[in-house]
Amino acid sequence: MLKKLFTRIGGICISIVLFTTNAFITIIHLSNVKTFYGNRINALLNKQTTFLLEVRLTYATKVCIFFISID
């Protein structure tokens, strides 16, 4: 299912991060974290079905967040 998702999106950067060691990916639906991020994200996003792709690297303090719109 994830393979079809990334294939449909066609994101090379996300695919590289996906196969990067010491990295784990959690996919959270935007409605579940709406209260956490607030309404500012909703203003940036136009698609109705939107998923929050959060990639946390274990060897770094940075948290890379990718917003993916699915038709």
C-alpha positions in Angstrom: 0.0 0.0 0.0 2.8 2.4 0.8 4.6 1.5 -2.4 1.5 2.4 -4.4 1.2 5.6 -2.4 4.8 6.7 -3.1 4.5 5.5 -6.7 1.5 7.6 -7.3 3.1 10.7 -5.7 6.4 10.1 -7.5 8.5 11.8 -4.9 12.1 10.9 -5.3 13.2 12.6 -2.1 10.6 10.8 -0.1 11.7 7.5 -1.7 15.3 8.2 -0.7 14.3 9.0 2.9 12.1 5.9 2.9 15.1 3.6 2.2 17.4 5.6 4.5 18.7 3.6 7.5 18.1 4.9 11.0 14.8 6.5 9.9 11.3 5.6 10.7 8.2 7.0 9.1 4.8 7.6 10.6 1.8 8.5 8.5 -0.9 10.4 10.3 -4.1 11.7 8.9 -4.3 15.5 9.1 -7.6 15.4 10.9 -6.0 13.6 13.8 -3.4 16.3 14.4 -5.5 19.3 13.4 -5.8 20.5 16.9 -2.0 20.2 17.4 -0.9 22.1 14.3 -3.8 24.6 14.2 -5.6 26.1 11.3 -2.5 27.6 9.6 -1.9 24.3 7.8 -5.4 24.2 6.5 -4.9 27.5 4.8 -1.9 26.2 3.0 -3.5 23.0 1.8 -6.2 22.9 -0.9 -6.8 19.2 -1.3 -9.6 17.6 0.7 -7.7 14.3 1.4 -4.3 15.2 2.9 -1.9 13.1 4.8 0.9 14.2 7.1 4.1 12.3 6.4 6.5 12.7 9.3 10.0 11.4 9.0 12.1 11.4 12.2 15.8 10.7 11.9 17.2 8.8 14.9 20.7 10.3 14.5 19.5 13.9 14.1 17.4 16.3 16.0 15.6 17.5 12.8 12.1 16.4 12.0 11.3 16.5 8.3 7.6 16.9 7.6 6.2 16.4 4.1 2.7 17.3 3.2 1.2 15.1 0.5 -2.0 15.8 -1.3 -3.8 12.8 -2.7 -6.5 13.2 -5.4 
